[in-house]
Amino acid sequence: MSAVLQKLKRFKLRALHNQKKFGVAGRNCEEVLRKGCLHLQLPVPGSTLCLYEDGTEVTGDYFWSVPDDSELVLLTAGQTWQGYASDISRFLSVFQEPHAELIQAARQLLSDERAPLRQKLLADLLGTVSENIAAETRAEDAPWFEGLESRFRNKSGYLRYSCESRIRSYLREVTSGASLVVTEAREEYLRVVGAMCQKLQAARYNSSYFDRGAKAGRRLCTPEGWFSCQGPFDVDDCASRHSINPYSNRESRVLFSTWNLDHVIEKKRTVVPTLAAAIHDAEGREVDWKYFYRLLFTSENLKLVHIACHKKTTHKLLCDPSRIYRAPAVPRRKRRARQRP
């Protein structure tokens, strides 16, 4: 053991939140700690060494298990280090309030970079820190409105229009479903579709789903405009944690158009044919059109999904048979009049 103790172990050492590293060698943990504190002008009492990789404290016999040239972090009393996660957390905090110096540095790096992967990472970084999320009007963020008609004066207005356009397209598909119904039942089918249309008009085609200014229960995003993918139709969540803020910049606005409002119970394969069949086979029963309305036009059956999470396979899900027709009204029994004694 004495021979081992004589061997110098080399490390790369740095202080907390300091990217500058320096080499240090020692025969034991105390020697490395002492030299590190001397170099960094930090007090030895209360200071500790830990692995940069995962934050494991380096003490005693564990010192000899650490490979040469490992990166260590020197902590003073009260400081903590959780490994890579700490650096990532600090890195992410920069994006809360990006400074002009950060943007300028990223632009300079991008102009000199030739490696495709690093180019992409830098371009994504620039896109993120250059976002103008808080801006709402054309005057505040003119580049966001590039390519849009002049009638769109604010971001929320355009995104409401975008959502309304999707819902209107669903209504057109439902209307065309009249061709699935025999002539005798077609009038009733169109009457039901008309009732749905009136409800949609009253709800402004549920355009609030994309409006960050809408009330919490009426929008699919945060008050800042962040949308999260709700995952494929057959799972509860998005494993890839896809998210986007179409309010941030023009590119995100365009990319958001590739996200889908996916019908869990499929519109064309299942809901519309079931509605047509229900009207045809009603035999005096009243079709619960509000149930079909919710399946076709509301978040009860719609999931907002990233294009990669939009499965084009058959969903093989059916409408609930117990909800297709309204329950017949139960006649009230007349109460007998009390006889006076």
C-alpha positions in Angstrom: 0.0 0.0 0.0 2.9 2.4 0.7 4.0 2.1 -3.0 0.5 3.0 -4.1 0.4 6.0 -1.8 3.5 7.3 -3.5 1.9 7.4 -6.9 0.5 10.7 -8.0 -3.0 10.8 -9.5 -3.8 13.5 -12.0 -7.2 15.3 -12.2 -8.8 18.2 -14.0 -10.3 20.5 -11.4 -12.7 23.4 -11.5 -14.8 25.5 -9.1 -18.6 25.4 -9.1 -20.1 27.3 -12.1 -16.7 27.9 -13.6 -15.8 26.5 -17.0 -12.1 27.1 -16.5 -10.3 23.8 -15.6 -6.7 23.3 -14.5 -4.6 20.2 -13.8 -3.8 19.0 -10.3 -2.0 15.9 -9.0 -1.8 14.4 -5.5 -1.1 11.3 -3.6 -4.4 11.5 -1.6 -7.7 13.3 -1.5 -6.5 15.8 1.1 -3.5 16.8 -1.0 -5.6 17.4 -4.2 -8.1 19.4 -2.2 -5.4 21.5 -0.6 -3.8 22.3 -3.9 -7.1 23.1 -5.5 -8.1 25.5 -2.8 -4.7 27.2 -3.0 -5.0 27.6 -6.8 -8.6 28.9 -6.6 -8.0 30.9 -3.4 -10.7 29.1 -1.5 -10.8 28.1 2.2 -9.9 24.4 2.9 -12.2 24.0 5.9 -15.6 22.8 4.7 -14.5 22.2 1.1 -15.0 18.9 -0.7 -14.3 17.3 -4.0 -16.9 15.5 -6.2 -17.0 14.0 -9.7 -18.3 16.3 -12.4 -20.1 13.4 -14.0 -22.6 12.5 -11.3 -21.7 14.5 -8.2 -20.3 11.6 -6.2 -18.1 12.9 -3.3 -14.5 11.9 -3.6 -13.2 10.8 -0.2 -10.9 8.2 1.4 -10.3 5.0 -0.4 -12.7 6.0 -3.2 -9.9 8.4 -4.3 -8.0 5.4 -5.7 -11.0 4.1 -7.7 -11.3 7.4 -9.7 -9.5 7.1 -13.1 -6.7 9.5 -13.8 -7.6 12.7 -15.7 -11.2 12.5 -14.3 -12.9 15.9 -14.0 -13.6 17.0 -10.4 -15.6 20.0 -9.0 -14.3 21.7 -5.9 -17.2 22.7 -3.6 -17.0 25.1 -0.6 -19.3 24.8 2.4 -23.0 24.8 1.5 -22.4 24.2 -2.2 -23.9 21.2 -4.0 -23.4 19.5 -7.4 -25.7 17.0 -9.0 -23.5 16.2 -12.0 -24.4 16.9 -15.6 -28.0 17.8 -14.5 -26.6 20.9 -12.7 -24.9 22.2 -15.9 -28.0 21.5 -18.0 -30.2 23.3 -15.5 -27.8 26.3 -15.5 -27.7 26.2 -19.3 -31.5 26.2 -19.5 -31.8 29.2 -17.1 -30.0 31.3 -19.7 -33.0 31.0 -22.0 -35.4 32.6 -19.4 -33.8 36.0 -20.1 -31.3 35.7 -23.1 -28.8 38.5 -23.3 -27.6 40.3 -26.4 -24.1 39.0 -25.8 -25.3 35.4 -25.9 -27.1 35.9 -29.2 -24.1 37.7 -30.7 -21.8 34.9 -29.6 -24.0 32.2 -31.1 -24.2 34.1 -34.4 -20.5 34.4 -34.5 -20.0 30.7 -33.8 -22.6 29.8 -36.5 -20.9 31.9 -39.2 -17.6 30.1 -38.5 -19.0 26.6 -38.1 -18.8 23.9 -40.8 -19.9 20.7 -39.0 -23.6 20.0 -39.9 -24.6 18.8 -36.5 -23.0 21.8 -34.7 -24.6 24.1 -37.3 -28.0 22.7 -36.5 -27.5 23.0 -32.7 -26.4 26.6 -33.0 -29.2 27.5 -35.4 -31.8 25.9 -33.0 -30.2 27.9 -30.2 -30.4 31.1 -32.1 -34.0 30.4 -33.0 -34.8 29.9 -29.4 -33.1 32.9 -27.9 -34.4 35.2 -30.7 -38.0 34.3 -30.0 -40.4 37.2 -29.4 -43.1 35.2 -27.4 -44.5 38.1 -25.5 -45.2 40.2 -28.6 -48.8 40.0 -29.8 -49.4 42.6 -32.6 -48.0 43.0 -36.1 -46.3 46.3 -34.9 -44.5 44.4 -32.1 -43.3 41.5 -34.2 -43.5 42.2 -38.0 -41.4 39.1 -39.0 -43.9 36.7 -37.4 -46.6 38.0 -39.9 -44.5 37.6 -43.0 -46.6 35.9 -45.7 -50.0 36.5 -43.9 -52.8 38.7 -45.2 -52.9 42.2 -43.8 -56.2 41.6 -42.1 -54.4 39.6 -39.4 -53.4 42.2 -36.8 -52.4 40.0 -33.9 -51.1 36.5 -33.3 -54.0 35.2 -31.3 -56.4 36.3 -34.1 -54.5 34.3 -36.7 -54.2 31.2 -34.6 -58.0 31.3 -33.8 -58.5 31.5 -37.6 -56.2 28.5 -38.1 -58.1 26.4 -35.6 -61.5 27.5 -37.0 -60.3 26.5 -40.5 -59.6 23.0 -39.2 -62.9 22.6 -37.5 -64.8 24.0 -40.6 -63.1 21.3 -42.7 -64.4 18.6 -40.4 -67.9 20.1 -40.7 -67.6 19.9 -44.5 -66.7 16.2 -44.3 -69.6 15.5 -42.0 -72.0 17.3 -44.4 -70.7 15.3 -47.3 -71.6 12.2 -45.3 -75.2 12.8 -46.4 -74.4 10.7 -49.4 -74.1 7.6 -47.1 -77.7 7.9 -46.1 -80.7 6.7 -48.2 -82.9 9.4 -49.7 -85.7 9.0 -47.1 -83.3 9.7 -44.2 -81.2 12.4 -45.8 -83.4 15.2 -44.7 -83.1 14.1 -41.1 -79.3 13.7 -41.5 -79.0 17.3 -42.8 -81.2 18.6 -40.0 -78.8 17.0 -37.4 -75.8 18.5 -39.2 -77.6 21.9 -39.2 -78.0 21.6 -35.4 -74.3 20.9 -35.1 -73.4 23.8 -37.3 -75.5 26.2 -35.1 -73.7 24.9 -32.0 -70.3 25.4 -33.6 -71.2 28.9 -34.7 -72.2 29.7 -31.1 -68.9 28.3 -29.9 -67.0 30.2 -32.7 -65.9 26.8 -34.1 -63.9 26.1 -30.9 -61.3 28.5 -32.2 -60.3 29.2 -28.6 -58.3 26.0 -28.6 -55.3 27.8 -30.2 -55.9 31.1 -28.5 -53.4 31.7 -25.6 -55.7 34.5 -24.3 -58.7 32.2 -23.8 -59.7 30.8 -20.4 -57.8 27.8 -19.1 -60.6 25.3 -19.9 -61.0 26.6 -23.5 -57.4 26.5 -24.7 -54.9 23.7 -25.4 -51.9 25.8 -24.6 -50.3 27.7 -21.7 -50.9 31.4 -21.2 -47.6 32.0 -23.0 -48.7 29.9 -26.0 -46.8 26.6 -25.4 -48.5 23.5 -26.9 -47.5 20.0 -25.8 -48.1 17.0 -27.9 -50.8 14.7 -26.3 -49.3 11.6 -27.9 -50.7 9.0 -30.3 -54.4 8.0 -30.1 -53.6 4.7 -28.3 -51.4 6.1 -25.4 -52.0 8.6 -22.7 -49.0 10.9 -23.3 -46.2 11.8 -25.7 -43.1 9.8 -24.9 -41.0 12.3 -26.9 -42.3 15.3 -25.0 -42.9 17.3 -28.3 -43.7 20.9 -27.7 -44.0 24.1 -29.7 -44.9 27.7 -29.3 -46.3 29.1 -32.6 -46.5 32.5 -31.0 -42.7 32.7 -30.8 -41.5 33.2 -34.4 -42.5 32.7 -38.0 -40.8 29.3 -38.3 -42.7 27.9 -35.3 -45.9 29.3 -36.7 -45.4 27.5 -40.0 -44.3 24.2 -38.3 -47.4 24.3 -36.1 -49.5 23.8 -39.2 -48.1 20.3 -39.5 -49.4 19.4 -36.0 -52.7 17.5 -36.2 -56.0 17.5 -34.3 -56.4 13.8 -34.4 -59.8 12.1 -33.8 -59.2 9.2 -31.3 -62.4 7.5 -32.6 -61.9 8.1 -36.3 -64.1 10.7 -38.0 -64.3 9.3 -41.5 -64.0 5.6 -40.8 -66.2 5.4 -37.7 -68.0 8.5 -36.4 -69.7 9.7 -39.6 -70.7 6.2 -40.8 -72.1 5.5 -37.3 -74.1 8.8 -37.3 -75.5 8.0 -40.8 -76.5 4.4 -39.7 -78.1 5.7 -36.5 -80.3 8.1 -38.4 -81.3 5.4 -40.9 -82.1 2.8 -38.2 -83.7 5.3 -35.7 -87.2 3.7 -35.9 -88.7 6.5 -33.8 -85.7 6.9 -31.5 -84.0 10.3 -31.2 -80.3 10.4 -32.2 -78.2 12.1 -29.6 -76.5 14.4 -32.0 -74.7 16.3 -29.2 -72.7 13.1 -28.4 -71.6 13.0 -32.1 -70.9 16.7 -32.0 -68.5 16.2 -29.1 -66.7 13.3 -30.9 -66.4 15.3 -34.1 -65.5 18.8 -32.9 -64.3 18.9 -29.4 -61.3 17.9 -27.3 -63.4 15.1 -25.8 -62.3 13.1 -28.9 -59.6 15.3 -30.4 -55.9 15.1 -29.5 -53.3 17.6 -30.6 -50.3 15.7 -31.9 -46.9 16.3 -33.4 -46.7 14.9 -36.9 -44.4 12.1 -35.7 -47.1 11.0 -33.2 -49.9 11.0 -35.8 -50.5 7.3 -36.5 -52.2 6.7 -39.8 -53.2 3.2 -39.0 -56.8 2.2 -38.3 -57.7 3.0 -34.8 -60.3 0.2 -34.4 -62.3 2.1 -31.8 -66.1 2.3 -31.9 -68.7 4.8 -30.7 -70.4 4.0 -27.5 -73.6 2.1 -28.4 -75.3 3.3 -25.2 -74.9 7.0 -26.2 -76.0 6.9 -29.8 -79.7 7.5 -29.0 -81.2 9.7 -26.3 -82.9 7.8 -23.5 -86.6 8.0 -23.9 -88.2 10.5 -21.5 -89.9 8.8 -18.6 -93.5 10.2 -18.1 -94.1 11.7 -14.8 -96.7 10.0 -12.7 -99.5 12.3 -11.6 -99.7 12.8 -7.9 -103.1 12.0 -6.3 -104.8 14.8 -4.8 -105.1 14.4 -1.0 -108.6 13.8 0.2 -109.7 16.0 3.0 -111.0 14.2 6.1 
